[in-house]
Amino acid sequence: MSSDSIKSAMGPQEWATLLFLSLLWGGSFFFIAVAVKELPPLTIVTCRVVGAAAVLWFVVALTRTPLPRDARIWRAFLVMGLFNNAIPFTLMAWGQGRIPSGLASILMATAPLFTVVVAGILLRDEKFTFLKVSGTLVGFGGTALMIGGDAWDGLGQDIPGQLALLGSALFYSFSSVFGRRFRTLRVPPIITAAGQVTASSLMLTPVMLLVDRPWTHAAPSPAVWASLAALAAVSTGFAYILYFRILASAGALNVLLVTFLVPVSAILLGWLVLGERLEPLHFAGMALIGLGLSAIDGRLWNALRR
């Protein structure tokens, strides 16, 4: 797979963008928690991508960003929408209905582990290194520790649900590797974000109409509508612009490090907004995640070795 070269280590701007992205995706748990009380998961997922597509195309029109004319780019949007949204979102929605949320978060944190392998095989400039592999394992361990030992209790009890979450993480790894080509094709991040959520919308809407039959449900409350709007505009539309910006400059593995940071953001937001208590395991897990991220970045460790 061809690719333009990327930065071997993220700079301050990429790290700041990654942290902000983790806040946006960490905040999505709050919006989903409100919406899922009244709507089926697949309906929420479809509203999420349809709303994000509408917002992003409005911004494209407002900024007069030129649209791509190469048919290869539009075909790539379809593949990206399938691999990055339609399949993993559906697997997540189905799997999270069968297994505890803590275990689901741990299984989703395997995405960087898969990406180390997939990117190492398919991308010339993201080959395996000892620091990448060890840092990813340490970061995953920190995520599992921070979420808590009780989350492991359901391991092995619902194999199909757990395989669905692992499959979702695997598809994210392939989509991040596939998404590298948009840099080669010189597609602006906002166009890539708009194109792939539009493709996802076209795939998910008929499935949602057949499965959920939304006209049979009661109309959502204003709180649910507000949560869906925030989920679509902020945690999906704007978040994907940042996602593709990091992917273009820092690569497939670095952009999926956000899966280690999302639980950190969610726990810190729970502490700040909801007054939830921070436990010693949370601090230990965050320390391990920081250690793993520093190893993947490599600069500190290489300097110490020299």
C-alpha positions as a Python dict, from the first residue, in 0.01 Angstrom:
ca = {
    (1, 'M'): (0, 0, 0),
    (2, 'S'): (149, 330, -104),
    (3, 'S'): (162, 624, 135),
    (4, 'D'): (328, 957, 181),
    (5, 'S'): (578, 977, 461),
    (6, 'I'): (454, 1084, 802),
    (7, 'K'): (615, 1231, 1111),
    (8, 'S'): (808, 966, 1305),
    (9, 'A'): (696, 1135, 1629),
    (10, 'M'): (401, 1364, 1691),
    (11, 'G'): (473, 1728, 1764),
    (12, 'P'): (298, 1947, 2023),
    (13, 'Q'): (21, 2036, 1779),
    (14, 'E'): (-60, 1670, 1704),
    (15, 'W'): (-57, 1578, 2074),
    (16, 'A'): (-285, 1870, 2159),
    (17, 'T'): (-522, 1771, 1877),
    (18, 'L'): (-521, 1408, 1995),
    (19, 'L'): (-605, 1514, 2352),
    (20, 'F'): (-886, 1738, 2227),
    (21, 'L'): (-1018, 1454, 2012),
    (22, 'S'): (-1022, 1226, 2317),
    (23, 'L'): (-1232, 1486, 2501),
    (24, 'L'): (-1481, 1500, 2214),
    (25, 'W'): (-1512, 1122, 2195),
    (26, 'G'): (-1508, 1087, 2573),
    (27, 'G'): (-1796, 1332, 2588),
    (28, 'S'): (-1993, 1118, 2342),
    (29, 'F'): (-2060, 869, 2624),
    (30, 'F'): (-2266, 1135, 2801),
    (31, 'F'): (-2474, 1209, 2491),
    (32, 'I'): (-2528, 840, 2414),
    (33, 'A'): (-2624, 770, 2778),
    (34, 'V'): (-2906, 1025, 2746),
    (35, 'A'): (-3024, 912, 2402),
    (36, 'V'): (-3017, 536, 2467),
    (37, 'K'): (-3289, 573, 2732),
    (38, 'E'): (-3543, 647, 2460),
    (39, 'L'): (-3394, 529, 2128),
    (40, 'P'): (-3252, 198, 1996),
    (41, 'P'): (-2873, 192, 1944),
    (42, 'L'): (-2889, 161, 1564),
    (43, 'T'): (-3119, 464, 1543),
    (44, 'I'): (-2871, 665, 1751),
    (45, 'V'): (-2582, 556, 1528),
    (46, 'T'): (-2773, 651, 1212),
    (47, 'C'): (-2880, 989, 1350),
    (48, 'R'): (-2518, 1045, 1450),
    (49, 'V'): (-2374, 1000, 1100),
    (50, 'V'): (-2666, 1162, 914),
    (51, 'G'): (-2650, 1469, 1139),
    (52, 'A'): (-2272, 1485, 1110),
    (53, 'A'): (-2294, 1468, 730),
    (54, 'A'): (-2544, 1756, 722),
    (55, 'V'): (-2327, 1974, 947),
    (56, 'L'): (-2006, 1897, 759),
    (57, 'W'): (-2150, 1967, 414),
    (58, 'F'): (-2290, 2295, 547),
    (59, 'V'): (-1938, 2391, 661),
    (60, 'V'): (-1795, 2280, 325),
    (61, 'A'): (-2044, 2506, 146),
    (62, 'L'): (-1979, 2791, 389),
    (63, 'T'): (-1602, 2772, 340),
    (64, 'R'): (-1637, 2705, -34),
    (65, 'T'): (-1400, 2411, -13),
    (66, 'P'): (-1372, 2260, -362),
    (67, 'L'): (-1515, 1911, -407),
    (68, 'P'): (-1298, 1629, -546),
    (69, 'R'): (-1367, 1527, -905),
    (70, 'D'): (-1162, 1208, -910),
    (71, 'A'): (-1388, 901, -903),
    (72, 'R'): (-1123, 714, -701),
    (73, 'I'): (-1179, 953, -410),
    (74, 'W'): (-1554, 895, -401),
    (75, 'R'): (-1501, 517, -414),
    (76, 'A'): (-1254, 555, -127),
    (77, 'F'): (-1521, 741, 73),
    (78, 'L'): (-1750, 439, 35),
    (79, 'V'): (-1481, 200, 161),
    (80, 'M'): (-1391, 434, 447),
    (81, 'G'): (-1755, 479, 543),
    (82, 'L'): (-1802, 102, 549),
    (83, 'F'): (-1485, 23, 747),
    (84, 'N'): (-1478, 328, 977),
    (85, 'N'): (-1848, 374, 1057),
    (86, 'A'): (-2108, 138, 916),
    (87, 'I'): (-1954, -195, 1022),
    (88, 'P'): (-1781, -96, 1350),
    (89, 'F'): (-2070, 124, 1469),
    (90, 'T'): (-2316, -160, 1405),
    (91, 'L'): (-2092, -416, 1577),
    (92, 'M'): (-2049, -181, 1873),
    (93, 'A'): (-2421, -112, 1902),
    (94, 'W'): (-2498, -485, 1894),
    (95, 'G'): (-2211, -592, 2118),
    (96, 'Q'): (-2262, -323, 2383),
    (97, 'G'): (-2618, -446, 2427),
    (98, 'R'): (-2485, -788, 2532),
    (99, 'I'): (-2180, -721, 2751),
    (100, 'P'): (-2094, -477, 3036),
    (101, 'S'): (-1974, -132, 2931),
    (102, 'G'): (-1643, -165, 3120),
    (103, 'L'): (-1550, -482, 2934),
    (104, 'A'): (-1661, -319, 2606),
    (105, 'S'): (-1423, -28, 2671),
    (106, 'I'): (-1132, -266, 2734),
    (107, 'L'): (-1206, -463, 2416),
    (108, 'M'): (-1226, -142, 2211),
    (109, 'A'): (-885, -42, 2350),
    (110, 'T'): (-736, -330, 2149),
    (111, 'A'): (-759, -111, 1835),
    (112, 'P'): (-397, 16, 1866),
    (113, 'L'): (-278, -343, 1920),
    (114, 'F'): (-440, -447, 1592),
    (115, 'T'): (-307, -133, 1423),
    (116, 'V'): (54, -210, 1522),
    (117, 'V'): (20, -536, 1327),
    (118, 'V'): (-188, -411, 1033),
    (119, 'A'): (14, -92, 979),
    (120, 'G'): (341, -279, 1034),
    (121, 'I'): (251, -515, 749),
    (122, 'L'): (86, -272, 505),
    (123, 'L'): (264, 63, 553),
    (124, 'R'): (631, 122, 474),
    (125, 'D'): (672, 406, 723),
    (126, 'E'): (491, 246, 1019),
    (127, 'K'): (695, -72, 1064),
    (128, 'F'): (720, -268, 1387),
    (129, 'T'): (958, -139, 1653),
    (130, 'F'): (1020, -261, 2005),
    (131, 'L'): (905, 72, 2151),
    (132, 'K'): (582, 75, 1948),
    (133, 'V'): (486, -280, 2045),
    (134, 'S'): (583, -248, 2411),
    (135, 'G'): (428, 100, 2443),
    (136, 'T'): (100, -23, 2295),
    (137, 'L'): (90, -319, 2535),
    (138, 'V'): (164, -95, 2835),
    (139, 'G'): (-102, 155, 2725),
    (140, 'F'): (-358, -123, 2688),
    (141, 'G'): (-267, -249, 3035),
    (142, 'G'): (-317, 100, 3176),
    (143, 'T'): (-660, 124, 3013),
    (144, 'A'): (-765, -212, 3157),
    (145, 'L'): (-634, -117, 3503),
    (146, 'M'): (-804, 222, 3502),
    (147, 'I'): (-1142, 80, 3399),
    (148, 'G'): (-1115, -166, 3687),
    (149, 'G'): (-1078, -535, 3758),
    (150, 'D'): (-1455, -590, 3786),
    (151, 'A'): (-1485, -521, 3413),
    (152, 'W'): (-1312, -852, 3344),
    (153, 'D'): (-1580, -1052, 3527),
    (154, 'G'): (-1789, -1100, 3214),
    (155, 'L'): (-1497, -1219, 2999),
    (156, 'G'): (-1592, -1540, 2821),
    (157, 'Q'): (-1960, -1530, 2919),
    (158, 'D'): (-2095, -1384, 2594),
    (159, 'I'): (-1849, -1475, 2321),
    (160, 'P'): (-2051, -1332, 2026),
    (161, 'G'): (-2084, -993, 2197),
    (162, 'Q'): (-1714, -983, 2281),
    (163, 'L'): (-1617, -1088, 1929),
    (164, 'A'): (-1835, -806, 1794),
    (165, 'L'): (-1637, -549, 1996),
    (166, 'L'): (-1304, -703, 1892),
    (167, 'G'): (-1424, -701, 1532),
    (168, 'S'): (-1511, -335, 1564),
    (169, 'A'): (-1159, -259, 1694),
    (170, 'L'): (-1010, -458, 1406),
    (171, 'F'): (-1212, -266, 1148),
    (172, 'Y'): (-1093, 61, 1303),
    (173, 'S'): (-734, -52, 1253),
    (174, 'F'): (-794, -131, 886),
    (175, 'S'): (-983, 195, 831),
    (176, 'S'): (-700, 401, 982),
    (177, 'V'): (-453, 231, 750),
    (178, 'F'): (-683, 271, 449),
    (179, 'G'): (-747, 636, 540),
    (180, 'R'): (-381, 719, 487),
    (181, 'R'): (-447, 731, 112),
    (182, 'F'): (-649, 1054, 143),
    (183, 'R'): (-322, 1235, 216),
    (184, 'T'): (-178, 1094, -107),
    (185, 'L'): (-492, 1201, -294),
    (186, 'R'): (-461, 1553, -146),
    (187, 'V'): (-812, 1551, 2),
    (188, 'P'): (-873, 1814, 277),
    (189, 'P'): (-969, 1660, 615),
    (190, 'I'): (-1312, 1826, 615),
    (191, 'I'): (-1396, 1673, 274),
    (192, 'T'): (-1275, 1331, 389),
    (193, 'A'): (-1483, 1358, 706),
    (194, 'A'): (-1793, 1469, 513),
    (195, 'G'): (-1750, 1206, 243),
    (196, 'Q'): (-1710, 909, 474),
    (197, 'V'): (-2002, 996, 708),
    (198, 'T'): (-2220, 1053, 400),
    (199, 'A'): (-2128, 707, 271),
    (200, 'S'): (-2203, 565, 617),
    (201, 'S'): (-2541, 741, 619),
    (202, 'L'): (-2637, 586, 285),
    (203, 'M'): (-2548, 239, 418),
    (204, 'L'): (-2698, 264, 766),
    (205, 'T'): (-3026, 447, 699),
    (206, 'P'): (-3206, 163, 514),
    (207, 'V'): (-3081, -92, 769),
    (208, 'M'): (-3207, 124, 1056),
    (209, 'L'): (-3547, 172, 890),
    (210, 'L'): (-3586, -205, 844),
    (211, 'V'): (-3459, -309, 1188),
    (212, 'D'): (-3570, -32, 1426),
    (213, 'R'): (-3884, 95, 1245),
    (214, 'P'): (-3852, 436, 1417),
    (215, 'W'): (-4210, 541, 1332),
    (216, 'T'): (-4331, 282, 1586),
    (217, 'H'): (-4149, 456, 1875),
    (218, 'A'): (-4259, 756, 2076),
    (219, 'A'): (-4115, 1094, 1980),
    (220, 'P'): (-3787, 1166, 2165),
    (221, 'S'): (-3778, 1425, 2442),
    (222, 'P'): (-3602, 1763, 2395),
    (223, 'A'): (-3306, 1633, 2602),
    (224, 'V'): (-3260, 1344, 2360),
    (225, 'W'): (-3279, 1573, 2058),
    (226, 'A'): (-3016, 1799, 2214),
    (227, 'S'): (-2792, 1499, 2287),
    (228, 'L'): (-2826, 1373, 1930),
    (229, 'A'): (-2740, 1717, 1795),
    (230, 'A'): (-2427, 1741, 2011),
    (231, 'L'): (-2330, 1383, 1928),
    (232, 'A'): (-2360, 1450, 1554),
    (233, 'A'): (-2210, 1798, 1530),
    (234, 'V'): (-1939, 1790, 1797),
    (235, 'S'): (-1849, 1429, 1880),
    (236, 'T'): (-1873, 1309, 1520),
    (237, 'G'): (-1852, 1590, 1262),
    (238, 'F'): (-1589, 1811, 1425),
    (239, 'A'): (-1415, 1511, 1581),
    (240, 'Y'): (-1364, 1346, 1242),
    (241, 'I'): (-1203, 1659, 1100),
    (242, 'L'): (-944, 1633, 1379),
    (243, 'Y'): (-917, 1255, 1328),
    (244, 'F'): (-829, 1284, 959),
    (245, 'R'): (-593, 1573, 1026),
    (246, 'I'): (-391, 1360, 1271),
    (247, 'L'): (-411, 1058, 1042),
    (248, 'A'): (-266, 1257, 751),
    (249, 'S'): (28, 1394, 949),
    (250, 'A'): (104, 1132, 1215),
    (251, 'G'): (-20, 800, 1080),
    (252, 'A'): (-255, 512, 1156),
    (253, 'L'): (-114, 401, 1492),
    (254, 'N'): (-85, 749, 1641),
    (255, 'V'): (-442, 846, 1559),
    (256, 'L'): (-581, 534, 1728),
    (257, 'L'): (-389, 609, 2046),
    (258, 'V'): (-699, 816, 2116),
    (259, 'T'): (-867, 490, 2229),
    (260, 'F'): (-630, 489, 2527),
    (261, 'L'): (-713, 852, 2606),
    (262, 'V'): (-1092, 834, 2566),
    (263, 'P'): (-1144, 643, 2896),
    (264, 'V'): (-916, 895, 3068),
    (265, 'S'): (-1126, 1181, 2932),
    (266, 'A'): (-1453, 1007, 3025),
    (267, 'I'): (-1337, 944, 3384),
    (268, 'L'): (-1202, 1298, 3427),
    (269, 'L'): (-1524, 1444, 3283),
    (270, 'G'): (-1722, 1229, 3527),
    (271, 'W'): (-1511, 1368, 3810),
    (272, 'L'): (-1541, 1731, 3697),
    (273, 'V'): (-1905, 1732, 3582),
    (274, 'L'): (-2075, 1460, 3783),
    (275, 'G'): (-1863, 1469, 4098),
    (276, 'E'): (-1755, 1106, 4061),
    (277, 'R'): (-1468, 989, 4280),
    (278, 'L'): (-1119, 925, 4145),
    (279, 'E'): (-971, 601, 4282),
    (280, 'P'): (-601, 503, 4315),
    (281, 'L'): (-647, 257, 4025),
    (282, 'H'): (-746, 548, 3803),
    (283, 'F'): (-421, 730, 3873),
    (284, 'A'): (-217, 411, 3828),
    (285, 'G'): (-389, 340, 3496),
    (286, 'M'): (-331, 695, 3374),
    (287, 'A'): (38, 665, 3467),
    (288, 'L'): (70, 344, 3265),
    (289, 'I'): (-108, 503, 2968),
    (290, 'G'): (132, 799, 2986),
    (291, 'L'): (427, 559, 2999),
    (292, 'G'): (296, 367, 2699),
    (293, 'L'): (235, 683, 2497),
    (294, 'S'): (587, 807, 2572),
    (295, 'A'): (729, 475, 2450),
    (296, 'I'): (528, 489, 2126),
    (297, 'D'): (642, 848, 2073),
    (298, 'G'): (998, 722, 2131),
    (299, 'R'): (1189, 1048, 2166),
    (300, 'L'): (1237, 1037, 2544),
    (301, 'W'): (1337, 671, 2541),
    (302, 'N'): (1577, 714, 2249),
    (303, 'A'): (1737, 1011, 2423),
    (304, 'L'): (1783, 809, 2743),
    (305, 'R'): (1933, 521, 2546),
    (306, 'R'): (2180, 752, 2372),
}
